[in-house]
Amino acid sequence: MRRAARIVILAAFAALGHAAAQEVARLEVDATDAPRRLIHVKLALPVSSGPLTLLYPQWIPGEHGPTGPVVDLVNLHFSAEGRTVAWKRDNVNLFAFHLNVPAGSKSLDVTFDFISPPDAGGFSSGSSMTPELAILSWNQFVLYPQGTPAEKLRYQAKLRLPSGWQYGTALPVTRARNSEIEFKPVTLVTLIDSPVLSGAHFKNIELGAADGAPHYLHIAADED
């Protein structure tokens, strides 16, 4: 009897942890200032009250070092239920931010700006924007809770582009209107692996289908 009850209790805690991991974080990226190499980010993270450590992506798929461009993250603010939440950067890991979520809060609002560097060196930390085009890498615009595998975290992204710009990405789209695009919820792994190419001078070339999947070539340049 005791063993059975214990198993049921453990199963219940596991189910609660799974449910929390399936909650969707809402990400809004305003790239209307991309011609000035400036991106504005709003993030709503599902949370529970108590200590919380958030991480900025450090190790990026396809790269061979801790090259996440945290040095380009500025103007970072946290709030919950309309109240400012104090935070502290980790003394050793500069990609980690510590805070205490107020009691009763179920969502943490995060805002920050990302400044793309003017030089063209590096990979994810290198220049990806000009006055006419931008490669938007989602790892530059997210924070995520420490302790949960990235494939268990779900994010729904919304993107706003400069007027007249077009885009291409592998992310599935829910709806697109004018310069605003809303994408379907995906795991953090899929999000980071699905950058957006956008620009004022853009071409989309259909390459046909292979095994039932359509293929495209997206091209952006600084001039026609």
Helices and strands as residue ranges (DSSP letters): H 2-22, E 24-30, G 34-36, E 38-46, E 50-55, G 70-72, E 73-80, E 83-84, E 87-89, E 96-101, E 107-115, E 129-130, E 133-136, G 138-141, E 144-145, G 150-152, E 154-160, E 166-168, E 173-177, E 180-183, E 186-187, H 188-192, E 196-199, E 201-210, E 213-221
